[in-house]
Amino acid sequence: MIAHLRGRLEATGIDHAVIDVGGVGYLVGASAKTLAAIGPIGEAATLFTEMLVAEDSIRLVGFARPDERDWFRLLTGVQGVGARVALAILSVLEPVELAKAVGAQDKAMVARANGVGPKLAERIVRELKDKVGGVVPGSLTPVSATMGAAQDAVSALLNLGFRPAEANAAVGAAEEELGASASLDALVRLALRKAAK
């Protein structure tokens, strides 16, 4: 798993950036807000990343802040929301605004994004209402999206095809059993066993 990239910003496009890390250029998809936040070309940049694995491709998506990545994971867990639509939503709404829209069930706010019609916007706010009910005051980050190895373990399960709720529950149970200092490898192994039960 690639959790973040730190290097020199080589180039940007409409929906991507190229980050040079030790002489290797990583093409990373990104929202308009992330591209605006990562700084000028030629300067140092850090992107928090999500690796998307499909049958015919492996892609990286990058975010200026971890809370954007958390929201991307939540959004892509909704049926009908792929990476492109999730990035479109994050291009027009900050995580704080998205949390408010979901909390208020404001589908019109979510429908401002390209490619999001009224029906999809309604599904997004309805499905995410339960998942972001446990929001940490101030940060508006879902409680289940813990930092470090647990977060990477959730990402690993998502990439294996688990739904966000299943991945969070399995990793949470594994972390409870192994403790907060458990390694990523141990968390993923136990989480997979717990999910299989």
Contacts in CASP RR format, 6 or more apart in sequence:
PFRMAT RR
TARGET T0000
AUTHOR 0000-0000-0000
METHOD contacts of the structure
MODEL  1
MIAHLRGRLEATGIDHAVIDVGGVGYLVGASAKTLAAIGPIGEAATLFTE
MLVAEDSIRLVGFARPDERDWFRLLTGVQGVGARVALAILSVLEPVELAK
AVGAQDKAMVARANGVGPKLAERIVRELKDKVGGVVPGSLTPVSATMGAA
QDAVSALLNLGFRPAEANAAVGAAEEELGASASLDALVRLALRKAAK
1 51 0 8 1.000
1 152 0 8 1.000
1 155 0 8 1.000
1 156 0 8 1.000
1 159 0 8 1.000
1 184 0 8 1.000
2 49 0 8 1.000
2 51 0 8 1.000
2 60 0 8 1.000
3 48 0 8 1.000
3 49 0 8 1.000
3 148 0 8 1.000
3 151 0 8 1.000
3 152 0 8 1.000
3 155 0 8 1.000
4 46 0 8 1.000
4 47 0 8 1.000
4 48 0 8 1.000
4 49 0 8 1.000
5 19 0 8 1.000
5 21 0 8 1.000
5 26 0 8 1.000
5 28 0 8 1.000
5 46 0 8 1.000
5 47 0 8 1.000
5 49 0 8 1.000
5 60 0 8 1.000
5 62 0 8 1.000
6 21 0 8 1.000
6 44 0 8 1.000
6 45 0 8 1.000
6 46 0 8 1.000
7 19 0 8 1.000
7 20 0 8 1.000
7 21 0 8 1.000
7 22 0 8 1.000
7 44 0 8 1.000
7 45 0 8 1.000
7 46 0 8 1.000
8 19 0 8 1.000
8 20 0 8 1.000
8 42 0 8 1.000
8 43 0 8 1.000
8 44 0 8 1.000
8 45 0 8 1.000
9 17 0 8 1.000
9 18 0 8 1.000
9 19 0 8 1.000
9 20 0 8 1.000
9 38 0 8 1.000
9 39 0 8 1.000
9 40 0 8 1.000
9 41 0 8 1.000
9 42 0 8 1.000
9 43 0 8 1.000
9 44 0 8 1.000
9 45 0 8 1.000
10 17 0 8 1.000
10 18 0 8 1.000
10 19 0 8 1.000
10 20 0 8 1.000
10 25 0 8 1.000
10 41 0 8 1.000
10 42 0 8 1.000
11 17 0 8 1.000
11 18 0 8 1.000
11 41 0 8 1.000
12 18 0 8 1.000
12 35 0 8 1.000
12 38 0 8 1.000
12 41 0 8 1.000
13 35 0 8 1.000
15 29 0 8 1.000
15 30 0 8 1.000
15 87 0 8 1.000
16 27 0 8 1.000
16 28 0 8 1.000
16 29 0 8 1.000
16 30 0 8 1.000
17 27 0 8 1.000
17 28 0 8 1.000
17 29 0 8 1.000
17 30 0 8 1.000
17 34 0 8 1.000
17 35 0 8 1.000
17 38 0 8 1.000
17 45 0 8 1.000
17 47 0 8 1.000
17 62 0 8 1.000
18 25 0 8 1.000
18 26 0 8 1.000
18 27 0 8 1.000
18 28 0 8 1.000
19 25 0 8 1.000
19 26 0 8 1.000
19 28 0 8 1.000
19 45 0 8 1.000
19 47 0 8 1.000
20 26 0 8 1.000
26 60 0 8 1.000
27 60 0 8 1.000
28 47 0 8 1.000
28 49 0 8 1.000
28 60 0 8 1.000
28 61 0 8 1.000
28 62 0 8 1.000
29 59 0 8 1.000
29 60 0 8 1.000
29 61 0 8 1.000
29 62 0 8 1.000
29 87 0 8 1.000
30 38 0 8 1.000
30 47 0 8 1.000
30 61 0 8 1.000
30 62 0 8 1.000
30 63 0 8 1.000
30 87 0 8 1.000
31 63 0 8 1.000
31 68 0 8 1.000
31 87 0 8 1.000
31 88 0 8 1.000
31 90 0 8 1.000
31 91 0 8 1.000
32 91 0 8 1.000
32 92 0 8 1.000
33 64 0 8 1.000
33 68 0 8 1.000
33 90 0 8 1.000
33 91 0 8 1.000
33 94 0 8 1.000
34 47 0 8 1.000
34 62 0 8 1.000
34 63 0 8 1.000
34 64 0 8 1.000
34 68 0 8 1.000
34 90 0 8 1.000
37 64 0 8 1.000
37 65 0 8 1.000
38 45 0 8 1.000
38 46 0 8 1.000
38 47 0 8 1.000
38 64 0 8 1.000
39 45 0 8 1.000
47 62 0 8 1.000
47 63 0 8 1.000
47 64 0 8 1.000
48 62 0 8 1.000
48 63 0 8 1.000
48 64 0 8 1.000
48 65 0 8 1.000
48 66 0 8 1.000
48 68 0 8 1.000
48 69 0 8 1.000
49 60 0 8 1.000
49 61 0 8 1.000
49 62 0 8 1.000
49 63 0 8 1.000
49 69 0 8 1.000
50 60 0 8 1.000
50 61 0 8 1.000
50 62 0 8 1.000
50 63 0 8 1.000
50 69 0 8 1.000
50 72 0 8 1.000
50 73 0 8 1.000
50 155 0 8 1.000
51 58 0 8 1.000
51 59 0 8 1.000
51 60 0 8 1.000
51 155 0 8 1.000
51 159 0 8 1.000
52 58 0 8 1.000
52 59 0 8 1.000
52 60 0 8 1.000
52 61 0 8 1.000
52 83 0 8 1.000
52 159 0 8 1.000
53 159 0 8 1.000
59 83 0 8 1.000
61 72 0 8 1.000
61 83 0 8 1.000
61 87 0 8 1.000
62 69 0 8 1.000
63 69 0 8 1.000
63 72 0 8 1.000
63 90 0 8 1.000
65 95 0 8 1.000
66 141 0 8 1.000
66 147 0 8 1.000
66 151 0 8 1.000
67 95 0 8 1.000
67 139 0 8 1.000
67 140 0 8 1.000
67 141 0 8 1.000
68 90 0 8 1.000
68 95 0 8 1.000
70 95 0 8 1.000
70 141 0 8 1.000
70 142 0 8 1.000
70 145 0 8 1.000
71 86 0 8 1.000
71 90 0 8 1.000
71 95 0 8 1.000
71 98 0 8 1.000
72 83 0 8 1.000
72 86 0 8 1.000
72 87 0 8 1.000
72 90 0 8 1.000
73 145 0 8 1.000
73 154 0 8 1.000
73 155 0 8 1.000
73 158 0 8 1.000
73 164 0 8 1.000
74 128 0 8 1.000
74 131 0 8 1.000
74 132 0 8 1.000
74 142 0 8 1.000
74 164 0 8 1.000
75 81 0 8 1.000
75 82 0 8 1.000
75 85 0 8 1.000
75 86 0 8 1.000
75 89 0 8 1.000
75 90 0 8 1.000
75 124 0 8 1.000
75 128 0 8 1.000
76 82 0 8 1.000
76 83 0 8 1.000
76 86 0 8 1.000
76 158 0 8 1.000
77 127 0 8 1.000
77 158 0 8 1.000
77 163 0 8 1.000
77 164 0 8 1.000
78 123 0 8 1.000
78 124 0 8 1.000
78 127 0 8 1.000
78 128 0 8 1.000
79 123 0 8 1.000
79 127 0 8 1.000
80 120 0 8 1.000
80 123 0 8 1.000
81 89 0 8 1.000
81 120 0 8 1.000
81 124 0 8 1.000
85 113 0 8 1.000
85 115 0 8 1.000
85 116 0 8 1.000
85 120 0 8 1.000
88 113 0 8 1.000
88 114 0 8 1.000
88 115 0 8 1.000
88 116 0 8 1.000
89 98 0 8 1.000
89 110 0 8 1.000
89 113 0 8 1.000
89 116 0 8 1.000
89 124 0 8 1.000
90 98 0 8 1.000
91 113 0 8 1.000
91 114 0 8 1.000
92 112 0 8 1.000
92 113 0 8 1.000
93 101 0 8 1.000
93 109 0 8 1.000
93 110 0 8 1.000
93 112 0 8 1.000
93 113 0 8 1.000
95 140 0 8 1.000
95 141 0 8 1.000
96 140 0 8 1.000
97 109 0 8 1.000
98 110 0 8 1.000
99 132 0 8 1.000
99 135 0 8 1.000
99 140 0 8 1.000
100 106 0 8 1.000
100 109 0 8 1.000
101 107 0 8 1.000
101 109 0 8 1.000
101 110 0 8 1.000
101 125 0 8 1.000
102 110 0 8 1.000
102 124 0 8 1.000
102 125 0 8 1.000
102 128 0 8 1.000
102 129 0 8 1.000
102 132 0 8 1.000
103 125 0 8 1.000
103 129 0 8 1.000
103 132 0 8 1.000
103 133 0 8 1.000
105 125 0 8 1.000
105 126 0 8 1.000
105 129 0 8 1.000
106 125 0 8 1.000
107 118 0 8 1.000
107 121 0 8 1.000
107 122 0 8 1.000
107 124 0 8 1.000
107 125 0 8 1.000
108 121 0 8 1.000
110 116 0 8 1.000
110 121 0 8 1.000
110 124 0 8 1.000
110 125 0 8 1.000
111 117 0 8 1.000
111 118 0 8 1.000
111 120 0 8 1.000
111 121 0 8 1.000
116 124 0 8 1.000
131 142 0 8 1.000
131 144 0 8 1.000
131 164 0 8 1.000
131 165 0 8 1.000
132 142 0 8 1.000
133 142 0 8 1.000
134 142 0 8 1.000
134 143 0 8 1.000
135 141 0 8 1.000
135 142 0 8 1.000
135 143 0 8 1.000
136 142 0 8 1.000
136 143 0 8 1.000
144 154 0 8 1.000
144 168 0 8 1.000
144 172 0 8 1.000
145 151 0 8 1.000
145 154 0 8 1.000
145 168 0 8 1.000
146 175 0 8 1.000
149 182 0 8 1.000
149 183 0 8 1.000
149 184 0 8 1.000
149 187 0 8 1.000
150 171 0 8 1.000
150 172 0 8 1.000
150 175 0 8 1.000
150 180 0 8 1.000
150 187 0 8 1.000
152 184 0 8 1.000
153 171 0 8 1.000
153 174 0 8 1.000
153 175 0 8 1.000
153 184 0 8 1.000
153 187 0 8 1.000
153 188 0 8 1.000
153 191 0 8 1.000
154 164 0 8 1.000
154 167 0 8 1.000
154 168 0 8 1.000
154 171 0 8 1.000
156 184 0 8 1.000
156 188 0 8 1.000
157 166 0 8 1.000
157 167 0 8 1.000
157 170 0 8 1.000
157 171 0 8 1.000
157 188 0 8 1.000
157 191 0 8 1.000
157 192 0 8 1.000
157 195 0 8 1.000
158 164 0 8 1.000
158 167 0 8 1.000
160 192 0 8 1.000
162 170 0 8 1.000
162 195 0 8 1.000
166 195 0 8 1.000
167 191 0 8 1.000
167 195 0 8 1.000
169 195 0 8 1.000
170 191 0 8 1.000
170 192 0 8 1.000
170 194 0 8 1.000
170 195 0 8 1.000
171 187 0 8 1.000
171 191 0 8 1.000
172 191 0 8 1.000
173 190 0 8 1.000
173 191 0 8 1.000
173 194 0 8 1.000
174 182 0 8 1.000
174 186 0 8 1.000
174 187 0 8 1.000
174 190 0 8 1.000
174 191 0 8 1.000
174 194 0 8 1.000
175 182 0 8 1.000
175 187 0 8 1.000
177 190 0 8 1.000
178 186 0 8 1.000
178 187 0 8 1.000
178 190 0 8 1.000
END
